[in-house]
Amino acid sequence: MSAEESERSRLPFEPNKKRQKPAKTQSKPAAQPKESAKQAEKKARYTKQEMAIPQVVSQRMIRRVAGFCGVPTALGISALVVSYLLAIYSDIKLPPIVVLLVNMGLFGLGVLGITYGVLSASWDEEKVGSLLGFGEFNTNWGRMVAAWRETRQKNL
């Protein structure tokens, strides 16, 4: 991947500069204190402002997570209440396995909604994105997979 291609595929809020790794030396002098290595490591790290997700993007993610996680979770809790009320106040007796499977499905959708809510939000500060976020999800999923592959190749 060329530098030009990596520049186009970087995250909108990713720092522009590359992190510099401390230079490796063949032999270390015995008189070198350990603090200089710590200072070099601190210089290589990004600041909190460089690593932080912008407020606009963060709020967009929170709204989507609230919708995509909150609705199925609220339905799961409601299904428990409704099944209890049906069992107590009417003659309808739902099998416990049905109540269990419905609740597991709804709570599972709530857990998946957390991931989808974050990945379906537009990570670009100026771009709001679509209502359901299918296009943004595909873009962000691709970025995430590319970062995993890059990390795996660096570690090999």
N, C-alpha and C positions, 0 to 999 in steps of 0.2 A: 504494500500500500504506500503510495507516495505521500509526501507531506501535504500536497494540495488536496488529495482525497481525504486524508485524515482531518484536515481543517474543515471540510464540508460536512463530515459526519459527526463532528464533535457536538456535545450537548450545548444548548443555547446558554446555559449558565456555567459551563465548564471553564476553568481558568485558561487564559490564552497561552500562558507560558508553560513550558515543560518543566517538570521537577528534575533538578539536577541531583544525581547520585554522587556521593563522595567518591573521589578517585581511590582505586585500590592500589596499594603499593606492595611490592614484593617482600620487603622486610621493614618492620617498624623499628624506629629507634627506641631504645630502652628508656630514654629520658623523657619521652613524649607523655604528657599527662593525659588522663582519660577525659578530662573536661573538653579538650579540643575536639574530640570525636563527637561528644554530645552537642557542642556548638555547631559543628558541621551538619549534624542531623537536624537541628532546629532550623538552620538556614534552608534546608532542602524542603521543609514542610510548607504547605500553604497556610495562609492566615484563615481565621474563621470566616471573614467576609468573602474570601475567594471560594471557600468550600460550601458556603451556605446556599440553600435553595432560595431564590428571590421570594419575597412576601406574596406577590401576585400569584406566582405558580403554586406556592404552598397553600394559599387559600382556595385556589381552584381544585387542588388535590383533595383538600378536606371536604369541600362541598360534594365532590363526586363520591368519595368514600362514604359520606353520610347517606347519600342516596342509594348507592349500589350495595352497601352493607346494612344500612338501617332499615330499609324496606323489608328485605327477607327476614331479618332478625325480628322485627316487630310482628311480621306475619307468623313466625315460629312461636312467639310468645302468645299471640292471639289464638293460634291453633290449640295450644295447651289449655287456655282458658275456655275456649269453645267446647273442646272435648270434655272437660270437667263439667261444664254447665249442662251439656247434653246428657251426661251420665247421671247427674243429680236430679235435674228438673224434668226430664222427659224419659220416654221409654227406649230411646235410641242408645244402644250400647255399642260403641265402636271397639273393635278388637285392639288390645294394647299394642300389638305389632304395627298396626296401621298408624296409630298416633305416634309411635316411636319413629317409624320410617318417614312420615311427613315432617316431623320436627327435625330429624337428622338432615333431611334434604334441604329444608329451609335454612337451618343454621349453617349447613355446608355452603349454601349459596351466599350467605352473609360473609363467610370467611373468604370465599372467592371474590366477593364484591370489594373487599379491601384491596386486593391486588389489582383487580380491574379498575377500580376507582383511581388508583395512583397511576397506572399505566395508560389509562384512557384520557388523562388530562394532558393538555398541550403544555409541553415543557418550555415553550418559547414565550417570553414575557409579553410580546406584542400580539401574539396570535391566540385568540380565545378558544378556538376549536369547535367541533360540532357537538350536538346535543348528546348523542350516545358515545361518541369518541372512537368509532371503529378505525378510522384512518390514523388517529393519534396512537391508538393501541398498537397497530401494526408497526408504526415508526419506532415507538419507544421499546417495543419487544425486540425489534431488530437491533437497536442500539445496545440493549441489555445483553443479548446473545453475543454480539460482536465483542463487547467488553469481557464477557466470560471466556470466549475463545482466545482473546489477546492475553488475558491473565494466565490461562492455562499454558499457552505457548511460552510465555516468559518464565513460568515455573519449571518447564521441562529442561 
